[in-house]
Amino acid sequence: MKATFLYGPGDVRVEELARPVVVNDTDAVVKVELACVCGSDLWDFKDSAKLEVGRPRGHEFIGTVESIGSAVTGLKVGDLVVAPFVASCGKCEFCLEGLYTSCRTIGFFGHGGEAGGQSEAVRVPHADATLVKLPVGVDSPLLPGLLSLSDVMCTGHHAAVTAGVKAGETVVVVGDGAVGLCAVIAAKRLGAGRIILMGRHKERTDLGIEFGATDVVAERDAEGIAKVMELTGGLGAKRVLECVGTQSAIDMSLGVVRDGGVIGRVGAAQYESIAFGFMPLMRNITITGGVAPARAYIDELMPDVLSGKINPGKVFDLTVSLDDVAKGYEAMSNRTHLKVLVKP
């Protein structure tokens, strides 16, 4: 079968790989119907070591169950499913707390030489606990929105939940990428009264306004901070959702959060430290967030996607075939497109 591999900066290839099979009795093999390129994929695409052996790519996918292990009881061949971006057992203490990304036997797609989500088929460990059945057909127009539950929508939601967004509050979202735009959806869904989106790409911030942003701040760094402070009467926002992962983004988040406020940090961090010295301590700022336990949120968010209450599928603005997946990486890296669907 065909699968996507990264060999180094700008070097994405589609190569042949043996089709996955059931290895453990709790596995399922899923035929991929729809996948996508994640913003986190771009970090390695832009800056990584050259590899002699390619690294399989992709962790977001919807697919049809092709085969199951003898211990799988909640799924059957032919089920259409969405996979959160990691596999988890559903039984350990972390999973029982809803912290699936800390599962004691966590499974990462595309590791150990096995195919990732940007392929024709994937082996899914802990299939019963990981995969979520979808009540639609493979030709449903809702598939892009449901695919967003694999990662990006749940990650934006995690930023809002960990920051403690409540009805009527002012929220600042730092970043107009797909996660930031999904964070706007999440903040609106949780009842935020004012949502200030910090982003400088008009086509993206226009979508953010459609999703519920009330204000847009295109300025960055000190100018951006000053603009947000002006909009908030010099106080800043009680809830700040950091959805980028750069030093500039976390610095701006610290600059726009009000005293006693909370930063929900979900951007894939590309920095090693946060300037959190004595003055931030005096301001009683909380920094929280982390990697989103997507499996904990899928059941909650799916009904709103199915009903049309939210439409995170709009973050996808380009579809490529699996053979052309490298063009999808290039489109996102060059910022000509926001988020790319991959159709095997």
LOZAGU-605770 format. One record per residue (C-alpha): residue in one letter; x, y, z. Coordinates in steps of 0.25 Angstrom, whole numbers. Layout:
N
<node r="A" east="X" north="Y" up="Z"/>
...
This chain:
344
<node r="M" east="0" north="0" up="0"/>
<node r="K" east="4" north="15" up="-1"/>
<node r="A" east="9" north="23" up="11"/>
<node r="T" east="15" north="36" up="14"/>
<node r="F" east="29" north="38" up="19"/>
<node r="L" east="37" north="50" up="24"/>
<node r="Y" east="52" north="49" up="20"/>
<node r="G" east="56" north="63" up="24"/>
<node r="P" east="53" north="78" up="22"/>
<node r="G" east="44" north="79" up="10"/>
<node r="D" east="45" north="64" up="7"/>
<node r="V" east="32" north="57" up="8"/>
<node r="R" east="30" north="44" up="-1"/>
<node r="V" east="19" north="34" up="-3"/>
<node r="E" east="25" north="20" up="-3"/>
<node r="E" east="21" north="6" up="-3"/>
<node r="L" east="19" north="-1" up="11"/>
<node r="A" east="13" north="-14" up="15"/>
<node r="R" east="-1" north="-13" up="18"/>
<node r="P" east="-3" north="-14" up="33"/>
<node r="V" east="-9" north="-26" up="40"/>
<node r="V" east="-15" north="-29" up="53"/>
<node r="V" east="-3" north="-32" up="63"/>
<node r="N" east="-10" north="-32" up="77"/>
<node r="D" east="-24" north="-37" up="80"/>
<node r="T" east="-29" north="-22" up="83"/>
<node r="D" east="-24" north="-17" up="70"/>
<node r="A" east="-32" north="-12" up="58"/>
<node r="V" east="-28" north="-9" up="44"/>
<node r="V" east="-34" north="3" up="38"/>
<node r="K" east="-35" north="7" up="23"/>
<node r="V" east="-33" north="22" up="23"/>
<node r="E" east="-44" north="29" up="16"/>
<node r="L" east="-39" north="43" up="20"/>
<node r="A" east="-27" north="49" up="26"/>
<node r="C" east="-20" north="63" up="28"/>
<node r="V" east="-7" north="70" up="30"/>
<node r="C" east="-5" north="76" up="44"/>
<node r="G" east="1" north="89" up="47"/>
<node r="S" east="11" north="81" up="56"/>
<node r="D" east="15" north="73" up="44"/>
<node r="L" east="21" north="86" up="38"/>
<node r="W" east="31" north="87" up="49"/>
<node r="D" east="39" north="75" up="44"/>
<node r="F" east="36" north="78" up="30"/>
<node r="K" east="43" north="92" up="32"/>
<node r="D" east="54" north="88" up="41"/>
<node r="S" east="58" north="74" up="44"/>
<node r="A" east="70" north="64" up="41"/>
<node r="K" east="72" north="57" up="28"/>
<node r="L" east="68" north="43" up="29"/>
<node r="E" east="73" north="30" up="22"/>
<node r="V" east="60" north="23" up="26"/>
<node r="G" east="48" north="31" up="25"/>
<node r="R" east="39" north="34" up="37"/>
<node r="P" east="24" north="31" up="34"/>
<node r="R" east="14" north="43" up="36"/>
<node r="G" east="0" north="46" up="40"/>
<node r="H" east="-8" north="44" up="53"/>
<node r="E" east="-22" north="49" up="49"/>
<node r="F" east="-31" north="41" up="41"/>
<node r="I" east="-45" north="35" up="38"/>
<node r="G" east="-46" north="21" up="33"/>
<node r="T" east="-54" north="8" up="31"/>
<node r="V" east="-51" north="-3" up="40"/>
<node r="E" east="-44" north="-14" up="31"/>
<node r="S" east="-41" north="-25" up="41"/>
<node r="I" east="-41" north="-27" up="56"/>
<node r="G" east="-34" north="-35" up="67"/>
<node r="S" east="-42" north="-46" up="75"/>
<node r="A" east="-43" north="-37" up="87"/>
<node r="V" east="-50" north="-25" up="80"/>
<node r="T" east="-64" north="-25" up="84"/>
<node r="G" east="-69" north="-11" up="81"/>
<node r="L" east="-66" north="-10" up="67"/>
<node r="K" east="-69" north="-18" up="54"/>
<node r="V" east="-63" north="-19" up="40"/>
<node r="G" east="-69" north="-8" up="32"/>
<node r="D" east="-71" north="2" up="43"/>
<node r="L" east="-67" north="17" up="40"/>
<node r="V" east="-59" north="22" up="51"/>
<node r="V" east="-51" north="34" up="55"/>
<node r="A" east="-37" north="33" up="62"/>
<node r="P" east="-32" north="42" up="73"/>
<node r="F" east="-18" north="45" up="70"/>
<node r="V" east="-12" north="35" up="80"/>
<node r="A" east="-17" north="21" up="84"/>
<node r="S" east="-20" north="19" up="98"/>
<node r="C" east="-25" north="7" up="107"/>
<node r="G" east="-37" north="13" up="114"/>
<node r="K" east="-34" north="5" up="126"/>
<node r="C" east="-22" north="11" up="133"/>
<node r="E" east="-23" north="22" up="144"/>
<node r="F" east="-19" north="33" up="134"/>
<node r="C" east="-30" north="28" up="124"/>
<node r="L" east="-40" north="27" up="135"/>
<node r="E" east="-37" north="42" up="139"/>
<node r="G" east="-39" north="46" up="124"/>
<node r="L" east="-24" north="48" up="122"/>
<node r="Y" east="-23" north="39" up="110"/>
<node r="T" east="-10" north="45" up="105"/>
<node r="S" east="-3" north="40" up="118"/>
<node r="C" east="-8" north="26" up="116"/>
<node r="R" east="2" north="15" up="122"/>
<node r="T" east="1" north="8" up="109"/>
<node r="I" east="0" north="19" up="99"/>
<node r="G" east="1" north="17" up="84"/>
<node r="F" east="6" north="27" up="74"/>
<node r="F" east="2" north="26" up="60"/>
<node r="G" east="14" north="26" up="50"/>
<node r="H" east="24" north="21" up="60"/>
<node r="G" east="32" north="8" up="60"/>
<node r="G" east="32" north="8" up="45"/>
<node r="E" east="17" north="6" up="44"/>
<node r="A" east="8" north="14" up="35"/>
<node r="G" east="3" north="27" up="40"/>
<node r="G" east="-11" north="34" up="37"/>
<node r="Q" east="-6" north="39" up="23"/>
<node r="S" east="-6" north="25" up="17"/>
<node r="E" east="-16" north="15" up="12"/>
<node r="A" east="-18" north="7" up="24"/>
<node r="V" east="-14" north="8" up="39"/>
<node r="R" east="-13" north="-2" up="50"/>
<node r="V" east="-20" north="4" up="63"/>
<node r="P" east="-16" north="-2" up="76"/>
<node r="H" east="-26" north="-2" up="87"/>
<node r="A" east="-37" north="-1" up="77"/>
<node r="D" east="-49" north="-2" up="86"/>
<node r="A" east="-44" north="10" up="95"/>
<node r="T" east="-38" north="18" up="84"/>
<node r="L" east="-47" north="18" up="72"/>
<node r="V" east="-61" north="25" up="72"/>
<node r="K" east="-72" north="20" up="62"/>
<node r="L" east="-78" north="31" up="53"/>
<node r="P" east="-93" north="31" up="50"/>
<node r="V" east="-91" north="36" up="36"/>
<node r="G" east="-87" north="29" up="23"/>
<node r="V" east="-74" north="31" up="16"/>
<node r="D" east="-79" north="41" up="6"/>
<node r="S" east="-85" north="50" up="17"/>
<node r="P" east="-82" north="65" up="15"/>
<node r="L" east="-79" north="65" up="30"/>
<node r="L" east="-67" north="57" up="29"/>
<node r="P" east="-57" north="69" up="29"/>
<node r="G" east="-63" north="74" up="42"/>
<node r="L" east="-63" north="60" up="48"/>
<node r="L" east="-49" north="59" up="44"/>
<node r="S" east="-45" north="71" up="52"/>
<node r="L" east="-49" north="64" up="65"/>
<node r="S" east="-37" north="55" up="63"/>
<node r="D" east="-28" north="67" up="67"/>
<node r="V" east="-30" north="81" up="63"/>
<node r="M" east="-44" north="84" up="69"/>
<node r="C" east="-41" north="76" up="82"/>
<node r="T" east="-28" north="84" up="83"/>
<node r="G" east="-35" north="97" up="82"/>
<node r="H" east="-46" north="92" up="92"/>
<node r="H" east="-35" north="88" up="101"/>
<node r="A" east="-29" north="102" up="101"/>
<node r="A" east="-42" north="108" up="105"/>
<node r="V" east="-46" north="97" up="116"/>
<node r="T" east="-32" north="98" up="123"/>
<node r="A" east="-33" north="113" up="123"/>
<node r="G" east="-46" north="112" up="129"/>
<node r="V" east="-54" north="120" up="119"/>
<node r="K" east="-68" north="124" up="125"/>
<node r="A" east="-80" north="131" up="120"/>
<node r="G" east="-79" north="146" up="117"/>
<node r="E" east="-64" north="146" up="119"/>
<node r="T" east="-54" north="153" up="110"/>
<node r="V" east="-44" north="143" up="103"/>
<node r="V" east="-32" north="146" up="95"/>
<node r="V" east="-28" north="135" up="85"/>
<node r="V" east="-13" north="136" up="80"/>
<node r="G" east="-12" north="130" up="66"/>
<node r="D" east="-20" north="129" up="54"/>
<node r="G" east="-16" north="115" up="50"/>
<node r="A" east="-26" north="104" up="50"/>
<node r="V" east="-24" north="102" up="65"/>
<node r="G" east="-26" north="116" up="68"/>
<node r="L" east="-39" north="117" up="59"/>
<node r="C" east="-44" north="104" up="66"/>
<node r="A" east="-41" north="111" up="79"/>
<node r="V" east="-50" north="123" up="75"/>
<node r="I" east="-61" north="112" up="72"/>
<node r="A" east="-59" north="106" up="86"/>
<node r="A" east="-59" north="120" up="93"/>
<node r="K" east="-72" north="124" up="86"/>
<node r="R" east="-78" north="110" up="90"/>
<node r="L" east="-74" north="112" up="104"/>
<node r="G" east="-81" north="125" up="104"/>
<node r="A" east="-70" north="136" up="104"/>
<node r="G" east="-76" north="150" up="102"/>
<node r="R" east="-64" north="155" up="95"/>
<node r="I" east="-53" north="148" up="87"/>
<node r="I" east="-41" north="156" up="82"/>
<node r="L" east="-34" north="148" up="71"/>
<node r="M" east="-19" north="152" up="70"/>
<node r="G" east="-15" north="148" up="55"/>
<node r="R" east="-10" north="155" up="43"/>
<node r="H" east="-15" north="147" up="31"/>
<node r="K" east="-28" north="153" up="27"/>
<node r="E" east="-35" north="141" up="20"/>
<node r="R" east="-32" north="134" up="33"/>
<node r="T" east="-37" north="145" up="43"/>
<node r="D" east="-49" north="146" up="34"/>
<node r="L" east="-53" north="132" up="37"/>
<node r="G" east="-50" north="134" up="51"/>
<node r="I" east="-60" north="145" up="51"/>
<node r="E" east="-70" north="136" up="45"/>
<node r="F" east="-67" north="126" up="56"/>
<node r="G" east="-70" north="136" up="67"/>
<node r="A" east="-58" north="146" up="68"/>
<node r="T" east="-63" north="160" up="72"/>
<node r="D" east="-49" north="167" up="70"/>
<node r="V" east="-37" north="165" up="62"/>
<node r="V" east="-23" north="170" up="65"/>
<node r="A" east="-13" north="168" up="54"/>
<node r="E" east="-2" north="175" up="61"/>
<node r="R" east="9" north="166" up="68"/>
<node r="D" east="18" north="166" up="80"/>
<node r="A" east="18" north="179" up="87"/>
<node r="E" east="9" north="186" up="77"/>
<node r="G" east="-1" north="175" up="78"/>
<node r="I" east="-1" north="175" up="93"/>
<node r="A" east="-3" north="190" up="94"/>
<node r="K" east="-15" north="188" up="84"/>
<node r="V" east="-21" north="177" up="93"/>
<node r="M" east="-19" north="186" up="105"/>
<node r="E" east="-26" north="197" up="99"/>
<node r="L" east="-38" north="188" up="95"/>
<node r="T" east="-39" north="183" up="109"/>
<node r="G" east="-38" north="197" up="116"/>
<node r="G" east="-24" north="194" up="121"/>
<node r="L" east="-28" north="181" up="128"/>
<node r="G" east="-25" north="170" up="119"/>
<node r="A" east="-33" north="157" up="117"/>
<node r="K" east="-36" north="148" up="128"/>
<node r="R" east="-35" north="136" up="119"/>
<node r="V" east="-24" north="135" up="108"/>
<node r="L" east="-23" north="123" up="98"/>
<node r="E" east="-8" north="121" up="93"/>
<node r="C" east="-10" north="113" up="80"/>
<node r="V" east="3" north="115" up="73"/>
<node r="G" east="15" north="110" up="81"/>
<node r="T" east="26" north="120" up="78"/>
<node r="Q" east="33" north="129" up="88"/>
<node r="S" east="26" north="141" up="82"/>
<node r="A" east="12" north="135" up="84"/>
<node r="I" east="15" north="131" up="99"/>
<node r="D" east="21" north="145" up="102"/>
<node r="M" east="9" north="152" up="96"/>
<node r="S" east="0" north="143" up="104"/>
<node r="L" east="7" north="148" up="117"/>
<node r="G" east="6" north="162" up="112"/>
<node r="V" east="-9" north="162" up="110"/>
<node r="V" east="-14" north="153" up="121"/>
<node r="R" east="-20" north="161" up="133"/>
<node r="D" east="-16" north="159" up="147"/>
<node r="G" east="-22" north="147" up="153"/>
<node r="G" east="-24" north="142" up="139"/>
<node r="V" east="-21" north="128" up="132"/>
<node r="I" east="-13" north="124" up="120"/>
<node r="G" east="-18" north="111" up="113"/>
<node r="R" east="-6" north="107" up="105"/>
<node r="V" east="-7" north="97" up="94"/>
<node r="G" east="3" north="102" up="83"/>
<node r="A" east="13" north="91" up="80"/>
<node r="A" east="24" north="98" up="88"/>
<node r="Q" east="37" north="102" up="80"/>
<node r="Y" east="43" north="108" up="92"/>
<node r="E" east="50" north="103" up="104"/>
<node r="S" east="46" north="113" up="115"/>
<node r="I" east="36" north="124" up="119"/>
<node r="A" east="39" north="137" up="125"/>
<node r="F" east="31" north="135" up="137"/>
<node r="G" east="39" north="143" up="148"/>
<node r="F" east="35" north="151" up="160"/>
<node r="M" east="26" north="160" up="153"/>
<node r="P" east="17" north="150" up="147"/>
<node r="L" east="17" north="143" up="160"/>
<node r="M" east="12" north="156" up="167"/>
<node r="R" east="1" north="156" up="157"/>
<node r="N" east="-5" north="143" up="161"/>
<node r="I" east="-5" north="138" up="146"/>
<node r="T" east="-7" north="123" up="144"/>
<node r="I" east="-1" north="116" up="132"/>
<node r="T" east="-8" north="103" up="129"/>
<node r="G" east="-12" north="94" up="116"/>
<node r="G" east="-3" north="84" up="110"/>
<node r="V" east="-6" north="73" up="99"/>
<node r="A" east="-21" north="71" up="97"/>
<node r="P" east="-27" north="58" up="102"/>
<node r="A" east="-35" north="57" up="89"/>
<node r="R" east="-42" north="44" up="93"/>
<node r="A" east="-48" north="51" up="105"/>
<node r="Y" east="-55" north="62" up="96"/>
<node r="I" east="-60" north="54" up="84"/>
<node r="D" east="-73" north="49" up="90"/>
<node r="E" east="-76" north="63" up="95"/>
<node r="L" east="-73" north="71" up="82"/>
<node r="M" east="-78" north="61" up="72"/>
<node r="P" east="-93" north="64" up="74"/>
<node r="D" east="-90" north="79" up="71"/>
<node r="V" east="-83" north="76" up="58"/>
<node r="L" east="-94" north="66" up="54"/>
<node r="S" east="-105" north="77" up="57"/>
<node r="G" east="-97" north="88" up="50"/>
<node r="K" east="-96" north="96" up="62"/>
<node r="I" east="-81" north="97" up="60"/>
<node r="N" east="-74" north="95" up="47"/>
<node r="P" east="-59" north="93" up="49"/>
<node r="G" east="-58" north="86" up="36"/>
<node r="K" east="-57" north="100" up="30"/>
<node r="V" east="-43" north="101" up="34"/>
<node r="F" east="-40" north="91" up="22"/>
<node r="D" east="-38" north="99" up="10"/>
<node r="L" east="-30" north="89" up="1"/>
<node r="T" east="-31" north="75" up="-3"/>
<node r="V" east="-20" north="66" up="-9"/>
<node r="S" east="-19" north="52" up="-13"/>
<node r="L" east="-9" north="43" up="-5"/>
<node r="D" east="0" north="43" up="-17"/>
<node r="D" east="1" north="59" up="-16"/>
<node r="V" east="2" north="60" up="-1"/>
<node r="A" east="15" north="67" up="-2"/>
<node r="K" east="8" north="78" up="-9"/>
<node r="G" east="-1" north="79" up="3"/>
<node r="Y" east="11" north="81" up="12"/>
<node r="E" east="16" north="91" up="3"/>
<node r="A" east="3" north="99" up="2"/>
<node r="M" east="2" north="99" up="18"/>
<node r="S" east="17" north="103" up="19"/>
<node r="N" east="16" north="114" up="9"/>
<node r="R" east="3" north="119" up="16"/>
<node r="T" east="-5" north="118" up="3"/>
<node r="H" east="-15" north="109" up="10"/>
<node r="L" east="-19" north="107" up="24"/>
<node r="K" east="-21" north="92" up="26"/>
<node r="V" east="-20" north="81" up="16"/>
<node r="L" east="-29" north="69" up="14"/>
<node r="V" east="-23" north="57" up="9"/>
<node r="K" east="-31" north="47" up="1"/>
<node r="P" east="-25" north="33" up="-1"/>
